[in-house]
Amino acid sequence: MDFEPHLEYATEGQVFGGVPPPNTLGGTQYHPQPQPLDFAVGRVLPTMVEREKFDHIEERLRVIKGGRNYAFVDMAQLCLVPDVVIPPKFKVLDFDKYKGTTCPKNHLKMYCRKMGAYAKDEKLLMHFFQKSLTGPVVTWYTNLESSWVCSWKDLMVAFIRQYQYNSDMAPVRMQLENMCKREHESLKEYAQKWRDLAAQVAPPMMEREMITVIVDTLLMFYYEKMVGYMPSSFVDLVFAGERIEVGLRRGKFDYPALMNRKPGENGENKKEGGTHPVTIVPT
């Protein structure tokens, strides 16, 4: 007698290999649907295959668009202060641009004075500080990481540390005393250049001290005309020097060759025959 192959310990409703067990209770025979087996060795679930195909398509699209070359995914990463709140009526001020060649502390003072109305809003101070920079200093600001600079104090410390060498290399009084006016340079141009350097001296020079020092640096001709005249301000000194230049062009003064010597230099001719002043007509 032939028997159908089945397992003796199969419980009701179970199916092995897609073959239902015999109905031993009578009545309507129950035929459950056979279900596929997915635990075969080496077989991958369909959902995993579809996911791999989808990831591959996304990777190809990123390569085509060049998305893999971008270092930033979130726009907030591009801002030093991403959550800054700008007042509705705020107007960007006209700041003096810092080029990285002068004292950083003086620039911070001028910036804070202009932003005095928003002194309590640190995020606003940090965000608009870039508006007062120019040239390579802007590149330095954009390379700052938000994890390094968390407050306005951190930004000031980083800024001073970066450009402190300008303060260390600031001109001193001895450098101002050794300056000299060039041959084809007007007195006004020389005075402006000299005054710009004098403004960087620490501690600051008084105006009367600046007048005394710059007169001592003038050529002999200007020195003789201005040593007896002590102007009350630096502007009056420049005005007096310009009048002397006008008088030279109009032939009001003799233009001796000794004028090219600085004060204190010995202008005597050591050759035999003594000295002979020479008058040169100015061009």
C-alpha positions in Angstrom: 0.0 0.0 0.0 1.4 3.3 -1.0 1.5 6.2 1.4 1.9 9.9 0.5 5.1 11.5 1.9 4.4 13.7 4.9 5.9 14.5 8.3 4.3 13.0 11.3 4.9 16.0 13.5 3.4 18.6 11.3 0.8 20.8 13.1 -2.4 21.9 11.6 -2.1 24.6 9.0 1.6 24.0 8.3 2.9 23.3 4.8 6.2 21.7 4.0 7.5 21.9 0.5 4.2 23.2 -0.8 2.4 19.8 0.0 -0.6 20.0 2.4 -1.0 17.3 5.1 -3.9 14.8 4.8 -7.2 15.7 6.3 -7.8 13.1 9.1 -10.8 14.9 10.7 -13.2 14.6 7.8 -15.4 17.2 6.3 -14.3 19.7 3.8 -10.7 19.2 3.0 -8.5 22.3 3.6 -6.0 23.2 0.9 -3.7 26.1 2.0 -1.9 28.0 -0.8 1.7 26.9 -1.1 4.2 29.7 -0.1 7.6 30.2 -1.7 10.7 29.7 0.2 13.2 32.6 0.3 15.9 31.1 2.5 17.8 29.4 -0.4 21.5 29.7 -0.1 23.0 32.6 -2.1 19.6 34.2 -2.9 19.1 38.0 -2.2 15.8 39.4 -1.3 14.2 41.5 -4.1 14.0 44.6 -1.9 17.8 44.6 -1.4 18.4 44.4 -5.1 16.1 47.3 -5.8 17.8 49.4 -3.2 21.2 48.7 -4.7 20.0 49.7 -8.1 18.5 52.9 -6.7 21.7 53.8 -4.9 23.7 53.2 -8.1 21.4 55.6 -10.1 21.8 58.3 -7.4 25.5 57.9 -7.5 25.5 58.3 -11.3 23.4 61.4 -11.1 25.7 63.0 -8.5 28.7 62.3 -10.8 26.9 63.9 -13.8 25.9 67.0 -11.9 29.2 67.3 -10.1 27.6 67.1 -6.7 30.4 64.9 -5.4 32.8 67.8 -5.7 30.9 70.1 -3.3 32.2 70.3 0.2 29.0 71.8 1.6 25.6 70.2 1.8 23.9 72.6 4.2 23.8 76.3 3.4 24.1 77.1 7.1 27.6 75.7 7.0 28.7 78.6 4.8 27.8 81.3 7.4 29.9 82.1 10.4 26.8 83.2 12.2 23.9 81.2 10.6 21.2 82.2 13.0 21.8 86.0 13.0 18.7 88.1 13.1 18.9 91.4 11.1 16.6 94.2 12.3 14.0 95.2 9.7 15.2 98.9 9.5 18.9 98.1 9.7 21.0 99.8 7.0 24.6 98.7 6.2 27.0 101.4 7.3 29.9 102.8 5.3 32.8 101.2 7.1 36.5 102.0 6.6 38.0 99.0 4.8 40.8 97.2 6.5 43.5 95.9 4.1 45.7 94.1 6.6 48.5 96.7 6.7 47.6 98.8 9.7 47.0 98.3 13.4 44.1 95.9 13.9 43.2 97.4 17.3 42.6 100.8 15.7 40.3 99.2 13.1 38.3 97.4 15.8 37.9 100.7 17.7 36.5 102.5 14.6 34.2 99.5 13.8 32.8 99.4 17.3 32.1 103.1 17.4 30.1 102.9 14.2 28.2 99.9 15.4 27.6 101.4 18.9 23.8 101.3 18.5 24.1 97.5 18.2 26.8 96.9 20.8 24.6 94.3 22.7 23.9 92.2 19.6 27.1 90.1 19.3 25.8 88.1 16.3 25.1 91.2 14.4 28.6 92.5 15.1 30.1 89.3 14.0 28.1 89.0 10.8 28.7 92.6 9.5 32.4 92.7 10.5 33.1 91.3 7.0 31.7 94.5 5.5 34.7 96.4 7.0 37.3 94.2 5.4 38.8 94.1 1.9 41.3 92.1 -0.1 43.0 89.1 1.5 41.4 89.9 4.9 38.0 88.9 3.5 39.5 85.5 2.6 40.7 85.2 6.2 37.2 85.9 7.5 35.5 83.4 5.2 37.9 80.6 6.3 36.9 81.0 9.9 35.1 78.0 11.4 32.0 78.6 13.5 33.3 76.0 16.0 36.4 78.2 16.6 34.6 81.6 16.8 31.5 81.4 19.0 31.3 85.0 20.3 32.3 88.5 19.4 35.2 88.3 21.8 36.5 85.2 20.0 36.4 87.1 16.7 38.3 90.1 18.1 41.0 87.9 19.6 41.4 86.0 16.3 41.6 89.2 14.3 44.2 90.8 16.5 46.3 87.6 16.7 46.2 87.4 12.9 47.4 91.0 12.2 49.3 91.8 15.4 52.5 92.0 13.3 51.4 95.3 12.0 51.5 96.7 15.5 54.9 95.2 16.1 56.2 96.8 12.9 54.7 100.2 13.6 57.1 103.1 12.9 58.9 104.7 15.7 60.1 108.3 16.3 63.6 107.6 15.1 62.2 106.4 11.7 60.3 109.7 11.4 63.4 111.7 12.2 65.4 110.0 9.4 62.9 110.6 6.7 63.7 113.1 3.9 61.7 114.8 1.2 62.4 113.6 -2.3 63.7 115.9 -5.1 60.5 115.8 -7.2 58.1 115.5 -4.3 56.0 118.4 -3.3 56.0 119.5 0.3 52.3 118.7 0.7 52.8 115.1 -0.6 55.8 114.6 1.7 53.8 116.0 4.7 50.9 113.7 4.1 53.1 110.7 3.8 55.0 111.7 7.0 51.8 112.4 8.9 50.3 108.9 8.0 53.4 107.2 9.5 53.3 109.5 12.5 49.7 108.5 13.3 50.9 104.9 13.8 53.5 105.8 16.4 52.7 104.5 19.9 52.2 106.3 22.2 50.7 109.0 19.9 52.7 112.1 19.2 51.4 115.6 20.2 50.9 118.0 17.3 53.6 120.4 18.4 56.1 117.5 18.6 55.2 116.4 15.1 55.7 120.0 13.8 59.2 120.2 15.4 60.3 116.8 14.1 59.1 117.3 10.5 60.7 120.7 10.2 64.0 119.1 11.3 63.7 116.7 8.4 63.2 119.3 5.7 66.0 120.4 3.4 68.2 123.3 4.3 66.4 125.9 2.2 63.0 125.1 3.7 64.5 124.7 7.1 66.0 128.2 7.1 62.7 129.7 6.0 60.5 127.9 8.5 62.7 127.4 11.6 61.9 130.9 12.9 58.2 130.4 12.2 56.5 128.0 14.5 53.0 127.3 13.1 50.2 126.6 15.4 49.0 123.5 13.6 50.3 120.9 11.2 48.0 122.4 8.5 49.6 125.8 8.9 53.0 124.2 8.4 51.9 122.6 5.1 50.4 125.9 4.0 53.6 127.8 4.7 55.6 125.2 2.8 53.3 125.5 -0.2 53.8 129.3 -0.2 57.6 128.8 -0.3 57.3 126.5 -3.3 55.1 129.1 -5.1 57.8 131.8 -4.4 60.5 129.5 -5.8 58.5 129.0 -9.0 58.0 132.7 -9.4 61.7 133.5 -8.7 61.1 135.2 -5.4 63.9 133.3 -3.7 67.5 132.5 -4.7 67.7 128.7 -5.2 71.2 127.8 -3.8 72.8 124.5 -4.4 73.1 124.1 -0.6 69.4 123.7 -0.3 69.8 120.0 -1.1 71.6 119.5 2.2 69.7 118.5 5.3 70.0 120.7 8.5 73.1 119.9 10.5 75.2 118.9 7.5 78.4 120.8 6.9 77.9 122.7 3.6 81.4 124.2 3.5 83.6 123.5 0.5 86.8 122.0 1.8 88.7 122.8 -1.3 91.0 125.7 -1.5 89.4 129.0 -2.4 86.7 128.9 0.2 83.0 128.6 -0.5 81.2 130.1 -3.4 77.3 130.1 -3.2 75.7 129.1 -6.4 72.3 130.4 -7.5 70.2 128.1 -9.7 67.1 129.3 -11.4 64.3 126.9 -10.4 62.4 125.0 -13.2 
